[in-house]
């Protein structure tokens, strides 16, 4: 790799793979750590301003913004195809959030990224945003929920907002369950995260069927 563009393409490919291969997200996050160490010793083009972490942050921002956009379903009349595209989009969004969480845990991204993403979701508390919030907190919450973290007060405030959202009558039962799982996880000192590595969000029967079809190669 001889140019910054080459490294940018590599980082983008890592994100693309991680969003669809959730079981390997930790591996891709570890790969980013190794790449950061490599490029720290071997900057591209001997450029002293070259920073792998800066390029990684840029892709995090770009990927986050791209995946937040709803899929274009205009002109698509087939209900099954619409559902499949919506499922793929949701899977990409969650994969992207989980990878960002894994990078945060490995200190590849600054803690302010963690707070910025949470604030974005809490500001527009749709069911999808709350599921992403639960996924991010499940992955990275234990790494930041410490009294000696400089921004712990802001994290407490976000949790207070989430509790308020969960108590609202308009909050869907599934969303309330997802948030309650996170509250329980925090109350336990994030022990369930340490024991099980990840928490699986409840899925609808349709989502389970689609996921099984994808895993079996019946759907692309």
C-alpha positions as a Markdown table, in Angstrom:
| # | Residue | x | y | z |
|---|---|---|---|---|
| 1 | Unk | 0.0 | 0.0 | 0.0 |
| 2 | Unk | 1.6 | 3.2 | -1.2 |
| 3 | Unk | -1.1 | 5.8 | -0.9 |
| 4 | Unk | -3.7 | 7.0 | 1.7 |
| 5 | Unk | -6.4 | 6.0 | -0.7 |
| 6 | Unk | -5.3 | 2.4 | -0.5 |
| 7 | Unk | -5.6 | 2.4 | 3.3 |
| 8 | Unk | -9.0 | 4.1 | 3.0 |
| 9 | Unk | -10.2 | 1.3 | 0.7 |
| 10 | Unk | -8.9 | -1.3 | 3.1 |
| 11 | Unk | -10.7 | 0.3 | 6.1 |
| 12 | Unk | -14.0 | 0.5 | 4.1 |
| 13 | Unk | -13.7 | -3.1 | 3.1 |
| 14 | Unk | -13.3 | -4.1 | 6.8 |
| 15 | Unk | -16.5 | -2.2 | 7.6 |
| 16 | Unk | -18.3 | -3.8 | 4.7 |
| 17 | Unk | -17.4 | -7.3 | 5.8 |
| 18 | Unk | -18.2 | -6.6 | 9.5 |
| 19 | Unk | -21.7 | -5.3 | 8.8 |
| 20 | Unk | -22.7 | -8.6 | 7.2 |
| 21 | Unk | -20.5 | -11.0 | 9.2 |
| 22 | Unk | -21.5 | -10.3 | 12.8 |
| 23 | Unk | -19.9 | -13.4 | 14.2 |
| 24 | Unk | -16.5 | -12.0 | 13.1 |
| 25 | Unk | -16.8 | -8.5 | 14.3 |
| 26 | Unk | -14.3 | -9.0 | 17.2 |
| 27 | Unk | -11.8 | -10.4 | 14.6 |
| 28 | Unk | -12.2 | -7.4 | 12.4 |
| 29 | Unk | -11.8 | -5.0 | 15.3 |
| 30 | Unk | -8.6 | -6.9 | 16.3 |
| 31 | Unk | -7.4 | -6.6 | 12.7 |
| 32 | Unk | -7.8 | -2.8 | 13.0 |
| 33 | Unk | -5.6 | -2.8 | 16.1 |
| 34 | Unk | -2.9 | -4.7 | 14.2 |
| 35 | Unk | -3.2 | -2.4 | 11.2 |
| 36 | Unk | -2.9 | 0.6 | 13.4 |
| 37 | Unk | 0.3 | -0.8 | 15.0 |
| 38 | Unk | 1.7 | -1.7 | 11.6 |
| 39 | Unk | 1.0 | 1.7 | 10.0 |
| 40 | Unk | 2.4 | 3.5 | 13.1 |
| 41 | Unk | 5.7 | 1.9 | 12.3 |
| 42 | Unk | 5.3 | 2.1 | 8.5 |
| 43 | Unk | 3.4 | 5.3 | 7.6 |
| 44 | Unk | 2.2 | 5.4 | 4.0 |
| 45 | Unk | 4.5 | 7.3 | 1.8 |
| 46 | Unk | 6.6 | 8.2 | 4.8 |
| 47 | Unk | 4.1 | 11.0 | 5.5 |
| 48 | Unk | 4.5 | 12.1 | 9.2 |
| 49 | Unk | 0.9 | 13.4 | 9.2 |
| 50 | Unk | -0.5 | 10.0 | 8.2 |
| 51 | Unk | -2.8 | 8.5 | 10.9 |
| 52 | Unk | -4.6 | 5.2 | 10.6 |
| 53 | Unk | -6.9 | 6.1 | 13.5 |
| 54 | Unk | -7.9 | 9.4 | 11.8 |
| 55 | Unk | -8.8 | 7.5 | 8.6 |
| 56 | Unk | -10.7 | 4.9 | 10.8 |
| 57 | Unk | -12.6 | 7.7 | 12.5 |
| 58 | Unk | -13.5 | 9.2 | 9.1 |
| 59 | Unk | -14.9 | 5.8 | 7.9 |
| 60 | Unk | -16.8 | 5.4 | 11.2 |
| 61 | Unk | -18.6 | 8.7 | 10.6 |
| 62 | Unk | -19.2 | 7.9 | 6.9 |
| 63 | Unk | -20.5 | 4.4 | 7.5 |
| 64 | Unk | -22.7 | 5.6 | 10.4 |
| 65 | Unk | -24.3 | 8.2 | 8.3 |
| 66 | Unk | -24.7 | 5.9 | 5.2 |
| 67 | Unk | -26.3 | 3.2 | 7.2 |
| 68 | Unk | -28.8 | 5.5 | 9.0 |
| 69 | Unk | -30.5 | 6.2 | 5.7 |
| 70 | Unk | -33.6 | 4.1 | 5.2 |
| 71 | Unk | -33.4 | 1.7 | 2.2 |
| 72 | Unk | -35.0 | 2.9 | -1.0 |
| 73 | Unk | -38.1 | 0.8 | -1.4 |
| 74 | Unk | -39.8 | 2.9 | -4.0 |
| 75 | Unk | -41.4 | 1.0 | -6.9 |
| 76 | Unk | -41.0 | -2.3 | -5.0 |
| 77 | Unk | -44.4 | -4.0 | -4.8 |
| 78 | Unk | -43.4 | -7.5 | -3.7 |
| 79 | Unk | -43.9 | -7.7 | 0.1 |
| 80 | Unk | -41.3 | -10.4 | 0.6 |
| 81 | Unk | -38.6 | -8.5 | -1.3 |
| 82 | Unk | -39.4 | -5.3 | 0.7 |
| 83 | Unk | -39.1 | -7.3 | 3.9 |
| 84 | Unk | -35.8 | -8.8 | 2.8 |
| 85 | Unk | -34.3 | -5.4 | 1.9 |
| 86 | Unk | -35.5 | -4.0 | 5.2 |
| 87 | Unk | -33.9 | -6.9 | 7.1 |
| 88 | Unk | -30.6 | -6.6 | 5.2 |
| 89 | Unk | -30.5 | -2.9 | 6.0 |
| 90 | Unk | -31.3 | -3.5 | 9.7 |
| 91 | Unk | -28.5 | -6.1 | 9.8 |
| 92 | Unk | -26.0 | -3.7 | 8.3 |
| 93 | Unk | -26.9 | -1.0 | 10.7 |
| 94 | Unk | -26.5 | -3.3 | 13.8 |
| 95 | Unk | -23.3 | -4.7 | 12.4 |
| 96 | Unk | -21.9 | -1.2 | 11.9 |
| 97 | Unk | -22.8 | -0.2 | 15.5 |
| 98 | Unk | -21.4 | -3.4 | 17.0 |
| 99 | Unk | -18.1 | -2.9 | 15.1 |
| 100 | Unk | -17.9 | 0.7 | 16.3 |
| 101 | Unk | -18.5 | -0.6 | 19.8 |
| 102 | Unk | -15.7 | -3.2 | 19.5 |
| 103 | Unk | -13.4 | -0.5 | 18.3 |
| 104 | Unk | -14.3 | 1.7 | 21.2 |
| 105 | Unk | -13.5 | -1.1 | 23.6 |
| 106 | Unk | -10.1 | -1.4 | 22.0 |
| 107 | Unk | -9.5 | 2.3 | 22.3 |
| 108 | Unk | -9.3 | 2.7 | 18.6 |
| 109 | Unk | -11.9 | 5.5 | 18.8 |
| 110 | Unk | -12.2 | 8.2 | 21.4 |
| 111 | Unk | -14.9 | 8.1 | 24.1 |
| 112 | Unk | -16.6 | 11.2 | 22.7 |
| 113 | Unk | -17.6 | 9.1 | 19.7 |
| 114 | Unk | -19.5 | 6.7 | 22.1 |
| 115 | Unk | -21.3 | 9.7 | 23.7 |
| 116 | Unk | -22.0 | 11.3 | 20.3 |
| 117 | Unk | -23.7 | 8.2 | 18.9 |
| 118 | Unk | -25.8 | 7.6 | 22.0 |
| 119 | Unk | -26.9 | 11.3 | 21.9 |
| 120 | Unk | -27.9 | 10.9 | 18.3 |
| 121 | Unk | -30.0 | 7.9 | 19.0 |
| 122 | Unk | -31.6 | 9.3 | 22.2 |
| 123 | Unk | -32.4 | 12.5 | 20.3 |
| 124 | Unk | -34.6 | 10.5 | 17.9 |
| 125 | Unk | -35.8 | 7.5 | 20.0 |
| 126 | Unk | -37.3 | 5.4 | 17.3 |
| 127 | Unk | -37.5 | 1.6 | 17.8 |
| 128 | Unk | -34.6 | 1.2 | 15.4 |
| 129 | Unk | -32.5 | 3.8 | 17.2 |
| 130 | Unk | -33.2 | 2.2 | 20.6 |
| 131 | Unk | -32.2 | -1.2 | 19.3 |
| 132 | Unk | -28.9 | 0.3 | 18.1 |
| 133 | Unk | -28.5 | 2.0 | 21.5 |
| 134 | Unk | -29.0 | -1.3 | 23.3 |
| 135 | Unk | -26.4 | -3.0 | 20.9 |
| 136 | Unk | -23.8 | -0.3 | 21.5 |
| 137 | Unk | -24.2 | -0.3 | 25.2 |
| 138 | Unk | -24.1 | -4.0 | 25.4 |
| 139 | Unk | -20.8 | -4.1 | 23.6 |
| 140 | Unk | -19.0 | -1.0 | 25.0 |
| 141 | Unk | -20.9 | 0.0 | 28.1 |
| 142 | Unk | -18.6 | -1.8 | 30.5 |
| 143 | Unk | -15.6 | 0.0 | 29.2 |
| 144 | Unk | -17.0 | 3.5 | 29.9 |
| 145 | Unk | -19.3 | 3.0 | 32.8 |
| 146 | Unk | -16.7 | 3.7 | 35.5 |
| 147 | Unk | -16.7 | 6.5 | 38.1 |
| 148 | Unk | -13.2 | 7.7 | 37.1 |
| 149 | Unk | -14.2 | 8.3 | 33.4 |
| 150 | Unk | -14.3 | 12.1 | 32.8 |
| 151 | Unk | -17.6 | 11.9 | 31.0 |
| 152 | Unk | -19.4 | 9.5 | 33.3 |
| 153 | Unk | -22.0 | 12.1 | 34.3 |
| 154 | Unk | -23.1 | 12.5 | 30.7 |
| 155 | Unk | -23.5 | 8.7 | 30.5 |
| 156 | Unk | -25.6 | 8.8 | 33.6 |
| 157 | Unk | -27.8 | 11.5 | 32.0 |
| 158 | Unk | -28.2 | 9.3 | 28.9 |
| 159 | Unk | -29.3 | 6.4 | 31.0 |
| 160 | Unk | -31.9 | 8.6 | 32.7 |
| 161 | Unk | -33.2 | 9.6 | 29.3 |
| 162 | Unk | -33.4 | 6.0 | 28.3 |
| 163 | Unk | -35.4 | 5.1 | 31.4 |
| 164 | Unk | -37.8 | 7.9 | 30.6 |
| 165 | Unk | -38.2 | 6.6 | 27.1 |
| 166 | Unk | -38.9 | 3.1 | 28.3 |
| 167 | Unk | -41.6 | 4.3 | 30.6 |
| 168 | Unk | -43.5 | 6.1 | 27.9 |
| 169 | Unk | -46.8 | 4.4 | 26.8 |
| 170 | Unk | -45.7 | 4.9 | 23.2 |
| 171 | Unk | -42.6 | 2.7 | 23.7 |
| 172 | Unk | -43.1 | -0.6 | 21.9 |
| 173 | Unk | -42.9 | -3.7 | 24.2 |
| 174 | Unk | -39.9 | -5.1 | 22.3 |
| 175 | Unk | -38.0 | -1.9 | 22.6 |
| 176 | Unk | -38.9 | -1.7 | 26.3 |
| 177 | Unk | -37.5 | -5.3 | 26.8 |
| 178 | Unk | -34.3 | -4.4 | 24.9 |
| 179 | Unk | -33.7 | -1.4 | 27.1 |
| 180 | Unk | -34.6 | -3.3 | 30.3 |
| 181 | Unk | -32.0 | -5.9 | 29.4 |
| 182 | Unk | -29.4 | -3.1 | 29.2 |
| 183 | Unk | -30.6 | -1.7 | 32.6 |
| 184 | Unk | -30.3 | -5.1 | 34.2 |
| 185 | Unk | -26.9 | -5.6 | 32.6 |
| 186 | Unk | -25.6 | -2.4 | 34.0 |
| 187 | Unk | -27.1 | -3.2 | 37.5 |
| 188 | Unk | -25.2 | -6.4 | 37.5 |
| 189 | Unk | -21.9 | -4.6 | 36.8 |
| 190 | Unk | -22.0 | -5.7 | 33.2 |
| 191 | Unk | -21.3 | -9.3 | 34.3 |
| 192 | Unk | -23.5 | -10.9 | 31.7 |
| 193 | Unk | -21.4 | -9.2 | 29.0 |
| 194 | Unk | -18.2 | -10.6 | 30.4 |
| 195 | Unk | -19.7 | -14.1 | 30.6 |
| 196 | Unk | -21.5 | -14.4 | 27.3 |
| 197 | Unk | -19.6 | -12.0 | 25.1 |
| 198 | Unk | -22.7 | -10.6 | 23.5 |
| 199 | Unk | -26.4 | -10.3 | 24.1 |
| 200 | Unk | -28.8 | -11.3 | 21.4 |
| 201 | Unk | -31.7 | -9.0 | 20.8 |
| 202 | Unk | -35.1 | -10.7 | 20.4 |
| 203 | Unk | -36.1 | -11.2 | 16.8 |
| 204 | Unk | -39.4 | -11.6 | 15.1 |
| 205 | Unk | -40.3 | -15.0 | 13.5 |
| 206 | Unk | -39.9 | -13.4 | 10.1 |
| 207 | Unk | -36.5 | -12.1 | 10.9 |
| 208 | Unk | -35.4 | -15.5 | 12.2 |
| 209 | Unk | -36.6 | -17.2 | 9.0 |
| 210 | Unk | -34.8 | -14.7 | 6.8 |
| 211 | Unk | -31.6 | -15.0 | 8.8 |
| 212 | Unk | -31.7 | -18.8 | 8.6 |
| 213 | Unk | -32.2 | -18.6 | 4.8 |
| 214 | Unk | -29.2 | -16.3 | 4.5 |
| 215 | Unk | -27.0 | -18.5 | 6.6 |
| 216 | Unk | -28.0 | -21.5 | 4.5 |
| 217 | Unk | -27.3 | -19.7 | 1.3 |
| 218 | Unk | -30.9 | -19.7 | 0.1 |
| 219 | Unk | -30.8 | -15.9 | 0.0 |
| 220 | Unk | -27.9 | -13.6 | -1.0 |
